[in-house]
Structure formats: C-alpha cells, structure tokens
Amino acid sequence: MQTSPADPADAAYPVRFGAARAWLFGLGLAAVAVGLVTAVAQALGRFHWWAGFVLTPGALIAACGVPLLVRGGSRALVGYVVACLGVLVSAVGALLMLAAMGFGWPLMISLPALSIAGTYLWRPEHPLLRVLHRTVALLGLVVVGLGVAFLLGHTGRVRLPAGWWGAFLMAAGLVIAANGVEAARHRMPYRLPAVTLAIGPAVLAFLLGLRFLRGF
C-alpha cells in the first residue's frame, strides 16, 4: 500500500504548538504577577501608577525567556538569562510601586546572586571550567544569604553583631578552598596552578572575615 509523504507543515505543527503554549504560559504568568502587585499596592494605599512602566516591561521580558527555557539545551540558558533579567526589572518595579525600596533594597543583592547560582544547572563538560563554574554558583548562594541577613537586620527582626558580615567572607573563603581541593582530584593540565590560585584567595578571605567578625 502506497502512502503519501508526510507534510512538513504537519511535522512542524507540534513544535509550533509547544512554542505557542510556552508563550501563552509566560504571558499568563506576567499578567498574573503584574495584576497581583497592582492589587496589593492599591489595597495598601501605596499604588504609584508610574511604576507600571518599569513593572510591566520587566514582566514581559521575563515572559520572553519562557519559550527558550522549555526548548532545552543552550537555548534554555539564553532563556534563563532573559527571564532572570526580566524578574530583576520586575522586582525593581514592584518595589517602586509599593514605595518599599527603602525596605526591600536587600533583595537587589539576593536576586541577582540567586540568578547566578541558578546557572549551576548548565554545567560545562571540562573539569576545570566545571570547578570554576561551581565556585561562582556557590559564591552566589553565599551572597544570597548576605542579602537575606541584610533584610532581617534592616527590619529589626534579628539583631546582628558588629562585623557580622565577616562570617559571609569566611563562608566565601571556605567555598573557594573546597572547590580548589576538588580541582586537585581531576587529572588535567594546570591542575596545581589552579589549586594554588584558589587556596591563596580562600585563605585571605577567611582570615579577613574572621578579623571583621572578631572586631577589626
């Protein structure tokens, strides 16, 4: 029985349909986010309409990253970067609309750092690059904790001692040192120079953080 060749348009239909659903999902999330922030601002009596010109474009930028995210591969990384950029712009718009920038400014520390930490999902294949990337991602998590500590201290919920941020310098030093030791496990060129370059800044950061924590 002879069959007719498949129509290329029919083969491309699932791809187009999946992309359309991703666009609709991203735009739907953007609309919900903008609507929710606007409703909360109006309920609190802090609605500043002009902040919508920051909030709405940021939400749309984030929505543009969703179709690339669902495709996977290298395009997903591009989509992640676009989505994170949109979320950061939207966060600024939300703080401006709620007149909460004086309260929520530590989020401008935590959110970019969280975006950097999230890139750990795309690990490079080369061992040295993988160790370097993991170091940067884990340092991003340390900075996220720093932003959260600033937020808790700024709100007065937690009383932080003098020089408290030295603990995060120490944590950063431990992260760098641990990844430097991990690099020594791999059989690769320039292994010893890489370990040496990691241990030096790690020790310096740890001792400096300890100095600040104990009182400079």
C-alpha positions in Angstrom: 0.0 0.0 0.0 1.5 3.3 -1.1 1.4 6.1 1.4 1.8 9.8 0.7 4.9 11.6 2.1 4.4 13.4 5.3 3.6 17.1 5.0 6.5 19.2 6.6 3.9 21.5 7.9 2.3 18.6 9.8 5.7 17.6 11.3 6.3 21.2 12.4 2.9 21.5 14.0 3.8 20.0 17.4 6.8 22.3 17.6 4.8 25.4 16.8 2.0 24.3 19.2 4.5 23.7 22.0 6.1 27.2 21.4 2.6 28.8 21.4 1.8 27.2 24.7 5.1 28.3 26.2 4.4 31.9 25.0 0.9 31.8 26.5 2.2 30.4 29.8 4.9 33.1 30.1 2.5 35.9 29.2 -0.1 34.5 31.6 2.5 34.5 34.4 3.5 38.0 33.6 -0.2 39.2 33.6 -0.8 37.5 37.0 2.3 39.0 38.5 1.6 42.5 37.3 -2.1 42.2 38.4 -1.1 40.8 41.9 1.4 43.5 42.6 -1.0 46.2 41.4 -3.8 44.8 43.6 -1.6 44.6 46.7 -0.4 48.2 46.1 -3.9 49.5 45.8 -5.1 47.6 48.8 -2.3 49.1 50.9 -2.9 52.6 49.5 0.6 52.7 48.1 -0.2 52.5 44.4 2.2 54.5 42.2 0.9 54.2 38.6 4.2 55.4 37.0 6.0 52.3 38.4 3.9 50.3 36.0 6.2 51.5 33.2 9.0 49.5 35.0 7.0 46.6 36.3 5.2 45.7 33.1 8.2 45.7 30.7 10.1 43.6 33.2 7.3 41.0 33.3 7.2 40.9 29.5 10.9 40.5 29.3 10.7 37.5 31.7 7.9 36.1 29.6 10.1 36.2 26.5 12.5 33.8 28.2 10.0 31.1 28.9 9.8 29.7 25.3 13.6 29.4 25.2 13.6 27.7 28.6 11.3 24.9 27.5 13.4 24.1 24.4 16.3 22.9 26.5 20.0 22.9 25.6 21.9 26.1 25.0 18.7 28.0 24.2 17.5 27.2 27.7 20.5 29.0 29.2 19.7 32.1 27.0 16.1 31.9 28.1 17.2 31.7 31.7 19.3 34.8 31.4 16.4 36.7 29.7 13.9 35.5 32.3 16.2 36.5 35.2 16.8 39.9 33.7 13.0 40.4 33.4 12.5 39.2 37.0 15.1 41.7 38.3 13.5 44.6 36.4 10.0 43.5 37.6 11.3 43.4 41.2 12.5 47.0 40.9 9.1 48.0 39.5 7.3 46.2 42.3 9.4 47.9 45.0 8.8 51.3 43.4 5.1 50.7 43.0 4.8 49.7 46.7 7.1 52.5 47.8 9.2 49.8 49.5 12.6 50.4 48.1 13.9 51.6 51.4 12.7 48.4 53.0 13.4 45.9 50.2 16.7 47.1 48.9 18.5 43.9 50.2 16.5 42.0 47.5 18.7 43.8 45.0 21.6 41.8 46.5 19.9 38.4 46.8 18.0 38.2 43.5 21.0 38.8 41.1 23.1 36.4 43.2 20.3 33.8 43.1 20.2 34.2 39.3 24.0 33.4 39.2 23.6 30.4 41.5 20.8 29.1 39.2 23.3 28.8 36.3 24.6 25.7 38.1 22.0 23.7 36.1 24.2 24.2 33.0 27.5 22.7 34.0 30.4 22.8 31.4 32.0 19.5 30.5 35.6 20.5 31.0 36.7 19.7 34.6 38.5 22.9 35.2 35.6 25.0 33.9 33.1 22.9 35.9 35.0 23.6 39.1 35.2 27.3 38.3 31.6 27.5 37.5 30.6 25.6 40.6 32.7 28.0 42.7 30.9 31.0 41.2 27.5 29.4 41.7 28.2 28.6 45.3 29.5 32.1 45.9 26.2 33.3 44.5 24.4 31.3 47.3 26.7 33.0 49.9 25.7 36.4 48.6 22.0 35.3 48.7 22.5 34.6 52.4 24.2 38.0 52.8 21.2 39.8 51.3 18.8 37.8 53.5 20.8 38.8 56.5 20.8 42.5 55.5 17.0 42.2 55.1 16.5 40.6 58.5 18.8 43.1 60.2 17.2 46.1 58.4 13.7 45.0 59.5 14.9 44.6 63.1 13.7 41.0 63.4 17.3 39.8 64.0 19.9 41.8 66.0 23.2 41.3 64.2 26.5 41.7 66.0 29.1 44.2 64.8 31.2 42.8 61.9 28.6 40.1 61.3 29.2 40.2 57.5 32.7 38.8 58.2 31.0 35.4 58.6 30.0 35.6 54.9 33.6 36.4 53.9 34.7 33.3 55.8 32.0 31.2 54.1 33.2 32.5 50.7 36.7 31.5 51.6 35.6 28.0 52.5 33.7 27.7 49.2 36.8 28.7 47.2 39.1 26.4 49.2 36.7 23.4 48.9 36.5 23.8 45.2 40.2 24.2 44.9 40.7 20.9 46.7 38.1 19.4 44.4 40.1 20.6 41.4 43.1 18.6 42.6 41.1 15.3 42.2 40.9 15.7 38.4 43.7 14.7 36.0 44.0 17.7 33.9 46.7 20.2 32.8 47.5 23.2 35.0 45.9 21.4 38.0 48.4 22.6 40.6 48.4 26.2 39.5 44.6 26.2 39.6 44.7 24.8 43.2 47.3 27.3 44.2 45.3 30.2 42.7 42.2 29.0 44.7 43.8 28.4 48.0 45.5 31.8 48.2 42.4 34.0 47.9 40.5 31.4 50.1 42.8 31.8 53.0 42.9 35.6 52.6 39.1 35.8 52.5 38.7 33.5 55.5 41.2 35.4 57.7 39.9 38.8 56.7 36.3 37.6 57.5 37.5 36.3 60.9 39.2 39.6 61.6 36.0 41.6 60.9 33.9 39.1 62.8 36.0 39.4 65.9 36.3 43.2 65.6 38.7 45.0 63.3 
